[in-house]
Amino acid sequence: MTRLNHRSATASAFVISALLGVFAPGAAAQEPFYKGKRLSLLINFGAGSSTDTEARLFGRHFAKHIDGQPELIMQNMEGAGGLNGAMHLGEVGPNDGTRMGYLTALAWLYGNEPDRFRVDLKNFRFVGYQSGTAVYFVRSDVPPGIKQATDIVKAKDLVSGGISARSGRDVTIRMTLDMLGVPFKHVTGYRSGQRAMLALERNEIQFYSSTTPGYRAQIEPNFVKPGKVTALYFDPNWDGKTFSVSPQVDGLPILPFQELYRKINGKLPSGPLWEAYLACITLNGKLQRLVALPPGAPQPALDALRAALRRLNDDKEFAAEATKVLKFVPEYYAGADTDDHVRNALTMSPDVRTFMAGYLKQGK
């Protein structure tokens, strides 16, 4: 019979305990956060919108990169220029990491009118964000006929359209036309880009803008190439000191807004309206898409989703399908400092906010 002394017995007990610990219930905490879970992706614009097109492409590829392989369910909630979906995410849905938003057009709304947000946007947990731009276009049959971008200043009886009077899209449509000195009437309340485009096709409105995914996937092939509309200009990127051009508009035969303005007027725009426009495109451009969890979501969920988003940036299948569908590959920032990046960007100077309050009241 083999005998163990006290020291050997203690050591053996320690080894056995350590081995048992591997299989103890507490080890389940090491399993992926999303194992066995379902993740809902809320899209804050309607089915068929450019946000929806991009979000569904995103969702198909994003899910496979999440550790634990949760089932991903997508749903749309439109209205109020994207605000309804965001507030539903923040107020109604669970904040346990099982519900996430793919959100557009919120940064400008918040920077300009934070009081409209029943849930403070800065309190959301931000998985990542994507920068972008918008492309502006007009029906080619607007009198006396729009054949090239500079013809917009000749337009008569122009009616522009939008989704919500206070949305960034509506505001930049109005601001750019006002800076160019084009007389127009603005009709809003279409709620989604898809409805606005139906109105443009029916000639209820003649002027509109779209994010690049919507323009590339729908407007360019179905309206520009057949000659129904003429592309005019796009929003530049602005970092407070210099202009740059988003890779999303590579290959488009049009100029950024300030260069079209210079071509027509011989100088760059200036004045309070120009400063407000720059503030708008800074918010809308840098934070065009926000991937977010509601306030109070657990850190393990945030970490898992950020890791998946970084993997998505390197996904060749995603890149190939995005190139085919969107004509560009979205890139997402998803670092550990994402919350700080977004919260710092959600700012507007008091002077610009005061100017915009008066401009919004003017309406069109």
C-alpha positions in Angstrom: 0.0 0.0 0.0 1.3 3.4 -0.9 1.2 6.0 1.7 1.1 9.8 1.2 2.6 12.1 3.7 0.6 15.2 4.7 2.4 17.5 2.2 1.8 15.2 -0.7 -1.8 14.8 0.2 -2.3 18.5 0.4 -0.6 19.0 -3.0 -2.8 16.3 -4.6 -5.9 17.9 -3.2 -4.9 21.2 -4.7 -4.4 19.6 -8.1 -7.8 17.8 -7.9 -9.5 21.0 -6.8 -7.9 23.0 -9.7 -9.0 20.4 -12.2 -12.5 20.3 -10.8 -12.6 24.1 -11.0 -12.3 23.8 -14.8 -15.6 22.1 -14.9 -17.3 24.0 -12.1 -20.3 26.2 -12.8 -18.3 29.4 -12.4 -16.3 28.5 -15.5 -19.4 29.1 -17.6 -18.7 32.8 -17.1 -15.8 32.3 -19.5 -18.1 31.4 -22.3 -18.8 34.0 -25.0 -21.3 36.6 -23.8 -23.6 35.9 -26.8 -23.6 32.1 -26.7 -27.2 30.9 -26.8 -28.6 34.5 -27.1 -30.6 36.3 -29.7 -29.5 39.8 -30.8 -32.0 42.2 -32.4 -30.7 44.9 -34.7 -33.0 48.0 -34.8 -32.8 50.1 -38.0 -34.2 53.7 -37.5 -35.4 54.2 -41.1 -37.9 52.3 -43.1 -37.6 49.2 -45.3 -36.0 50.1 -48.7 -34.3 53.2 -47.4 -30.5 53.6 -47.9 -30.0 53.0 -44.2 -32.0 49.8 -44.4 -30.1 48.6 -47.5 -26.8 49.1 -45.7 -27.9 47.8 -42.4 -29.2 44.5 -43.8 -25.9 44.0 -45.7 -24.1 44.8 -42.4 -26.2 42.4 -40.4 -25.7 39.5 -42.7 -21.9 39.6 -42.3 -21.6 41.1 -38.8 -23.4 38.2 -37.1 -20.8 35.6 -38.1 -18.0 37.6 -36.4 -19.7 37.7 -32.9 -18.2 35.2 -30.5 -21.0 32.9 -29.5 -22.8 33.1 -32.8 -26.1 34.6 -31.7 -29.1 34.6 -33.9 -29.5 38.1 -35.4 -33.0 39.5 -36.0 -33.5 42.8 -37.9 -36.4 45.2 -37.5 -37.2 48.7 -38.8 -38.7 51.6 -36.8 -39.0 54.8 -38.8 -40.3 58.3 -38.1 -39.3 61.7 -36.9 -36.2 61.7 -39.0 -34.8 58.6 -37.3 -35.5 59.8 -33.7 -38.4 57.4 -33.1 -36.2 54.3 -33.5 -33.4 55.7 -31.4 -35.7 56.6 -28.5 -37.4 53.2 -28.7 -34.0 51.6 -28.4 -33.1 53.7 -25.4 -36.5 53.6 -23.6 -38.4 50.5 -24.4 -36.0 47.7 -25.4 -33.9 45.7 -22.9 -30.5 47.0 -22.1 -28.9 43.6 -21.4 -26.9 43.6 -24.6 -29.5 41.7 -26.7 -30.7 44.8 -28.6 -28.6 47.0 -30.8 -29.3 49.9 -33.1 -28.0 50.7 -36.6 -28.8 54.5 -36.5 -28.6 57.3 -39.0 -29.2 61.1 -38.9 -29.0 61.5 -35.1 -25.9 63.5 -34.6 -27.2 66.7 -36.2 -30.5 66.4 -34.4 -28.8 66.0 -31.1 -26.2 68.7 -31.7 -28.9 71.2 -32.7 -31.8 70.2 -30.4 -30.7 67.9 -27.6 -33.9 68.6 -25.7 -35.8 66.5 -28.2 -34.1 63.4 -27.0 -36.0 61.8 -24.1 -33.0 59.6 -23.6 -29.7 61.6 -23.8 -27.8 60.3 -26.9 -24.5 60.7 -25.0 -25.6 58.0 -22.6 -25.9 55.3 -25.2 -23.0 52.8 -25.5 -21.4 53.2 -28.9 -20.1 50.0 -30.6 -18.7 52.0 -33.5 -19.4 54.6 -36.1 -19.0 55.1 -39.9 -18.3 58.4 -41.6 -20.0 59.3 -44.9 -21.4 62.0 -47.1 -24.6 62.9 -49.1 -25.2 63.5 -52.8 -27.7 66.1 -54.1 -29.6 65.8 -57.3 -32.5 67.3 -59.3 -35.0 66.2 -61.9 -33.5 67.0 -65.3 -36.8 68.4 -66.6 -37.0 71.3 -64.1 -37.5 74.4 -66.3 -35.5 75.5 -68.2 -33.8 72.1 -68.2 -30.9 70.9 -66.0 -28.2 69.4 -68.1 -25.2 70.1 -65.8 -24.6 71.0 -62.2 -24.2 74.7 -62.8 -27.7 74.9 -64.4 -29.2 74.6 -60.9 -29.0 78.4 -60.5 -31.4 78.8 -63.5 -34.1 76.5 -62.0 -37.6 77.8 -61.8 -40.6 76.7 -59.7 -38.3 74.3 -57.9 -39.8 72.1 -55.1 -37.3 70.3 -52.8 -38.4 67.5 -50.5 -37.3 66.0 -47.2 -38.1 63.4 -44.5 -38.6 65.7 -41.5 -38.3 69.5 -41.2 -35.6 69.4 -38.5 -33.5 66.5 -39.9 -30.0 67.1 -41.1 -30.9 66.1 -44.6 -33.7 68.7 -44.9 -31.6 71.4 -43.4 -28.6 70.9 -45.7 -30.9 70.8 -48.7 -32.4 74.1 -47.7 -29.0 75.6 -46.8 -27.3 74.7 -50.0 -30.1 76.0 -52.2 -30.3 79.2 -50.1 -26.5 79.8 -50.4 -26.7 79.3 -54.2 -29.6 81.8 -54.4 -32.0 79.3 -55.9 -35.7 80.2 -55.3 -37.5 77.1 -54.0 -40.3 75.7 -51.9 -39.5 72.9 -49.5 -42.0 70.1 -48.8 -41.2 67.7 -46.0 -42.7 64.8 -44.0 -42.0 61.9 -46.3 -40.5 60.0 -43.4 -38.1 57.9 -45.4 -35.8 58.2 -48.4 -37.9 55.6 -50.3 -41.1 57.7 -50.0 -39.3 60.9 -50.9 -37.9 59.2 -54.1 -41.4 58.1 -55.0 -42.5 61.7 -54.7 -39.6 62.8 -56.9 -40.6 60.2 -59.5 -44.2 61.5 -59.4 -42.8 65.0 -59.8 -44.3 66.1 -56.5 -40.8 67.2 -55.6 -37.8 67.8 -57.9 -34.8 68.1 -55.6 -33.5 65.7 -53.0 -30.3 64.2 -51.5 -29.3 60.8 -50.5 -26.5 59.1 -48.5 -23.9 57.5 -50.8 -25.2 53.9 -50.4 -28.7 55.0 -51.5 -27.3 57.1 -54.4 -25.0 54.3 -55.6 -27.5 51.5 -55.3 -30.7 53.2 -56.4 -30.4 56.8 -57.7 -27.5 56.4 -60.1 -28.7 53.3 -61.9 -32.4 54.0 -62.0 -32.5 57.8 -62.3 -29.1 59.3 -63.3 -28.2 56.9 -66.1 -31.6 57.1 -67.8 -31.4 60.9 -67.7 -34.3 61.4 -65.3 -32.2 63.3 -62.7 -28.9 65.3 -62.8 -26.4 64.8 -60.0 -25.3 68.2 -58.7 -22.8 68.1 -55.8 -21.9 66.3 -52.6 -21.0 67.3 -49.0 -17.3 67.6 -48.4 -15.6 66.3 -45.2 -14.6 69.1 -42.9 -12.4 68.8 -39.8 -12.5 72.4 -38.7 -9.5 73.4 -40.8 -9.4 71.6 -44.1 -11.7 70.0 -46.6 -11.4 66.5 -47.9 -13.4 64.1 -50.0 -14.9 60.8 -48.8 -13.8 57.7 -50.6 -17.5 56.9 -50.9 -17.8 59.4 -53.8 -14.7 58.2 -55.7 -15.5 58.3 -59.4 -18.6 60.5 -59.3 -18.3 63.3 -62.0 -19.5 66.1 -59.6 -17.9 68.5 -57.3 -18.1 69.0 -53.5 -20.6 71.8 -52.7 -18.1 74.5 -51.9 -16.3 73.9 -55.3 -19.5 74.1 -57.3 -20.3 77.3 -55.4 -16.9 78.7 -56.3 -17.3 77.6 -59.9 -20.6 79.6 -60.1 -19.7 82.6 -57.9 -15.9 82.8 -58.2 -15.4 82.5 -54.5 -16.1 80.3 -51.5 -19.3 80.7 -49.4 -19.1 82.7 -46.2 -21.4 84.0 -43.4 -23.6 82.5 -40.7 -25.4 80.1 -43.1 -22.1 78.7 -44.3 -20.8 78.2 -40.8 -24.0 76.4 -39.9 -23.7 74.2 -42.9 -20.1 73.3 -41.9 -21.3 72.4 -38.4 -24.1 70.2 -39.9 -21.8 68.3 -42.3 -19.3 67.8 -39.5 -21.9 66.1 -37.3 -23.7 64.2 -40.2 -20.5 63.3 -41.9 -18.3 62.0 -39.1 -21.2 60.2 -37.4 -23.3 59.3 -40.4 -24.0 55.8 -39.0 -23.9 54.9 -35.3 -23.9 51.3 -34.1 -25.1 51.5 -30.5 -26.4 49.7 -27.5 -28.9 51.4 -25.1 -27.7 53.2 -22.0 -26.6 50.8 -19.3 -25.7 47.9 -21.6 -23.1 45.6 -20.0 -19.4 46.0 -20.9 -18.9 42.4 -22.0 -21.6 42.9 -24.6 -19.9 46.1 -25.8 -16.5 44.5 -26.0 -17.8 41.5 -27.9 -19.6 43.6 -30.5 -16.6 46.0 -31.0 -14.4 43.0 -31.6 -16.9 41.7 -34.1 -17.0 45.1 -35.8 -13.2 45.2 -36.2 -13.3 41.8 -37.7 -16.0 42.9 -40.2 -13.6 45.6 -41.4 -11.3 42.7 -42.6 -14.0 40.5 -44.0 -13.4 40.0 -47.8 -16.8 38.5 -48.4 -18.4 41.6 -46.8 -16.2 43.9 -48.9 -17.1 42.0 -52.1 -20.8 42.2 -51.5 -20.6 45.9 -50.3 -18.7 46.8 -53.5 -21.4 45.1 -55.6 -24.4 46.5 -53.7 -23.2 49.9 -52.3 -20.3 50.5 -54.7 -18.0 51.2 -51.8 -16.9 49.3 -48.6 -18.1 50.8 -45.3 -15.4 51.1 -42.7 -16.2 51.3 -39.0 -14.3 52.8 -36.1 -14.7 50.5 -33.1 -11.9 51.2 -30.6 -12.0 51.2 -26.9 -12.4 55.0 -26.9 -15.4 55.0 -29.3 -17.7 56.3 -26.6 -15.4 59.3 -26.0 -15.1 60.0 -29.7 -18.8 60.1 -30.3 -19.6 62.1 -27.2 -17.0 64.7 -27.9 -18.3 65.1 -31.5 -21.9 65.6 -30.4 -21.3 69.3 -29.8 -22.4 72.5 -31.5 -21.3 76.0 -30.7 -23.9 78.3 -29.0 -23.7 80.8 -31.9 -24.5 78.1 -34.5 -27.3 76.7 -32.4 -28.8 80.1 -32.0 -28.6 80.8 -35.7 -30.1 77.4 -36.5 -33.0 78.0 -34.1 -34.0 81.0 -36.2 -33.4 79.3 -39.5 -35.6 76.3 -38.6 -38.4 78.6 -37.6 -38.3 80.3 -41.0 -39.3 77.0 -42.7 -40.0 76.8 -46.4 
